[in-house]
């Protein structure tokens, strides 16, 4: 079993015991809360990394579009100069 599966199974067992009216120790509750917090933090960090990658891709696309715009503007200016010379 993976560590995540073990943690999930343990949490399920703890909830089952609580439903039956059996008690679990305060230390166990604290441990489960810490495990849950760690797992939540880990997921949030993964989401943050994904967001950073997506932001990087968006920035790269913006840079590419700006470069194309500058190229098109330069070409348009050159065409305008050539038309002016022909007149």
N, C-alpha and C positions, 0 to 999 in steps of 0.2 A: 504494500500500500504506500501511496505517496503521503508525505507529511500533511498535506492539505486534507487528504481523505481521512487521516487519523484524527486530525483536529475537528473536522466536521462530524465524524462519528462520535467523538468524545462529547462534543457540544450537544448532539442529539440525545445521547445517553443521559447527560445531565438534565436536559429539559424533560425527558421521560420520567426520571426519578422525581423531579419537582412536581410533575403532574400527579404522580402517585402519592404525593405527600411526604416522600422521603426527603431528607435534608442532605444538602451538600455543604461542605465546610466553607467558611468565609475565604480561606486561602484558595480553595478551588475556584470560587467565584472570581476572586481577584485575578487568578491565573487565566481563567477563561476571558475575562475582560481585557487583560493585557494581550492575549493571543488575538482576540477580535480586533483590538486597536492596531496591533502590528499588521494584521492582514489588511485592514482598511487603509492604513498608511501606505502599505506596499501597492495596493491597487491605485491609490491616488497618485503615487509617484510614477507608476506606469502610464497613467492617463496624462500626467504632466509631460512626460517624455514624448508621448504621442503628439500632444499639442505643440510642443517645441518643434518637432519634426514637420508638422503640418505648417506651422508658422514659417519655418525655413523655406519650405516649398513655395509658399505664397510669396515670400520676399523674393525668391529667385524668379518667379513668374513676373513679378512687378518690374524687376531689373531688366528682364528680357523684353518686356513690353515697352519700357522706357527707351531701351536701346533701339528698338525698331522705330519708335516715334522720332527719335533724334535722327536716325538714318533717313526716314521719310521726309522730315522737315528739311534736312540738308539737301536731299534730292529735289524737293520742291523749290527751294531757294535757288539751286543751280539752274533749274528749268526757268524760273522767273528771270534770272540774269540773262540767260540765253535768249529768251523772248524779247527782253528789253534791247539787247544788242541787235537783234534782227530788225527792230522797228526803226 
